[in-house]
Amino acid sequence: MRALRPYHAWMRDRLHALVLRIFRRLPMYARRWLVRAIAPKYTVGAICLIERADGRILLVRQSYRGEWGIPGGLVKRREDIALAAVREVFEEVGLRIELLGEPAVVVAPHPQRVDVVFRARLVDDADARLARPSSPEIVEVGWFRQDELPKLQRETAQSLVTLARSARAPQAPTLATDRTIADRFGD
């Protein structure tokens, strides 16, 4: 014989079912508004690990942080995440890049931040010498060998670990194959 459920559990389940039936009848815009009103709020960032042909990676030092990080920033409302990554790199260090493979995602629950981490390469490897701070928030840029990294921001270190783990999975081809993304923020 099945044990009887407590009355409060039965009533909670019935109330939940009723709320879902009402929710289903709402227009889509009202459902979206309700979900956004009660869901936790997170910021979303797009950041890029840019690697030169010789294996060195680009790091930046921000004016408001002491440690080194990788270029990137917040995604604008309704902005495509890949476009945001390319835009942020161009705005911060003046380089044109193409994105490689599928991004990795890092969720940080306490600062309520989601970082989408892309691998990238320069559109033209000769442009590596042109890397420079192009934004007031960037005070220094540098290309570092992976076995000689400076002190990294915690978020950057976590992103590198996540990318290393995802590198073991099969990678997709280049994302920016039609160059429209790169051309949009270049010459």
C-alpha positions in Angstrom: 0.0 0.0 0.0 1.1 3.5 -0.7 1.5 5.9 2.2 -0.7 8.9 2.1 0.9 12.2 1.5 0.5 14.9 4.1 -2.3 17.3 3.4 0.1 20.3 3.1 2.1 18.6 0.4 -1.0 17.6 -1.5 -2.4 21.2 -1.2 1.0 22.7 -2.3 1.1 20.5 -5.4 -2.5 21.4 -6.3 -1.8 25.1 -5.9 1.3 24.8 -8.0 -0.7 23.1 -10.8 -3.3 25.8 -10.7 -0.6 28.6 -11.0 0.9 26.7 -14.0 -2.5 26.5 -15.7 -3.0 30.3 -15.2 0.5 31.0 -16.3 0.0 29.0 -19.5 -3.0 31.1 -20.4 -1.1 34.4 -20.1 0.3 36.0 -23.3 3.9 35.4 -24.0 5.0 38.9 -23.1 3.3 38.6 -19.7 5.0 35.2 -19.1 8.4 36.7 -19.9 7.8 39.7 -17.7 6.9 37.4 -14.7 9.9 35.1 -15.2 12.2 38.1 -15.4 10.6 39.7 -12.3 11.1 36.7 -10.1 14.3 35.1 -11.6 17.7 35.9 -10.1 19.6 38.7 -11.9 23.0 38.0 -13.4 25.3 40.1 -15.5 26.7 38.4 -18.6 30.2 39.0 -19.9 32.1 38.0 -23.0 35.8 37.5 -22.6 38.5 36.2 -25.0 41.6 34.1 -24.6 43.6 35.4 -27.6 46.6 33.2 -28.7 49.3 34.2 -31.2 50.8 31.7 -33.6 53.8 31.3 -31.2 51.5 30.3 -28.4 51.7 33.5 -26.3 48.5 34.8 -24.9 47.3 38.4 -24.6 46.7 39.7 -21.1 45.5 43.1 -19.9 45.8 45.0 -16.7 42.7 47.1 -15.8 42.9 50.4 -14.1 40.8 49.2 -11.2 42.5 45.8 -10.7 46.0 44.9 -9.8 46.2 41.5 -11.4 46.2 40.6 -15.0 43.1 39.4 -17.0 41.9 38.6 -20.4 40.1 41.2 -22.6 36.4 41.4 -22.5 33.4 43.0 -20.8 29.7 43.1 -20.3 27.3 42.2 -23.1 24.9 44.9 -24.0 21.1 44.3 -23.9 20.0 42.2 -26.8 23.6 42.0 -28.2 24.8 38.8 -29.8 27.4 37.2 -27.4 30.0 36.6 -30.2 29.7 40.2 -31.4 30.1 41.4 -27.9 33.4 39.5 -27.5 34.8 40.8 -30.8 33.6 44.4 -29.9 35.1 44.3 -26.4 38.5 43.1 -27.7 38.6 45.8 -30.3 37.5 48.5 -27.8 40.0 47.5 -25.2 43.1 46.6 -27.2 42.5 47.7 -30.8 42.8 44.2 -32.3 40.7 42.4 -34.8 40.1 38.8 -33.9 38.2 35.7 -35.1 36.6 33.4 -32.6 37.4 29.7 -32.5 35.3 26.8 -31.5 32.5 26.8 -29.0 32.8 29.0 -26.0 33.0 27.8 -22.4 30.7 29.2 -19.7 31.7 30.1 -16.2 28.9 30.8 -13.7 29.9 32.7 -10.5 26.8 32.6 -8.2 28.0 35.0 -5.5 28.7 38.0 -7.7 25.9 36.8 -9.9 28.0 36.8 -13.1 28.1 34.6 -16.1 31.2 34.8 -18.3 31.1 33.3 -21.8 34.8 32.6 -22.6 35.9 32.4 -26.2 39.1 31.2 -27.7 40.3 33.6 -30.4 43.2 34.3 -32.7 44.2 37.5 -34.5 42.8 38.0 -38.0 46.4 38.8 -39.0 49.1 37.5 -36.6 51.3 40.5 -37.7 48.9 42.7 -35.8 50.1 41.3 -32.5 52.6 44.2 -32.2 49.7 46.7 -32.5 48.1 45.5 -29.2 47.8 48.6 -27.0 45.4 50.0 -24.4 42.5 51.5 -26.3 40.2 52.2 -23.4 40.6 54.1 -20.2 40.0 50.9 -18.2 43.1 49.2 -19.7 46.5 50.5 -18.5 48.8 47.8 -19.8 48.8 44.9 -22.3 51.3 42.1 -22.8 51.8 38.8 -24.6 52.9 36.1 -22.2 54.1 32.5 -22.6 51.7 30.2 -21.0 54.4 28.8 -18.6 55.4 32.4 -17.5 52.0 34.0 -16.6 51.9 37.0 -14.2 49.5 37.0 -11.2 46.1 36.5 -12.7 42.7 37.7 -11.6 40.7 34.9 -10.0 38.1 35.1 -12.7 40.7 34.8 -15.4 42.4 31.8 -13.7 38.9 30.1 -13.5 38.2 30.9 -17.1 41.6 29.4 -18.2 40.8 26.2 -16.3 37.3 26.0 -17.8 38.7 26.5 -21.3 41.4 23.8 -20.7 38.7 21.4 -19.7 36.6 22.2 -22.7 39.6 21.8 -25.0 39.5 18.1 -24.4 36.0 18.1 -26.0 35.8 18.2 -29.8 35.9 21.8 -31.1 33.8 23.4 -33.7 35.3 25.3 -36.6 35.9 29.0 -36.6 32.8 31.0 -35.7 33.7 34.2 -37.6 34.2 32.5 -41.0 32.5 35.1 -43.0 34.6 37.9 -41.5 31.5 40.1 -41.0 32.1 40.2 -37.3 35.8 41.1 -37.7 35.2 43.6 -40.4 32.6 45.4 -38.4 35.2 46.5 -35.8 38.2 46.8 -38.1 39.5 49.2 -40.7 
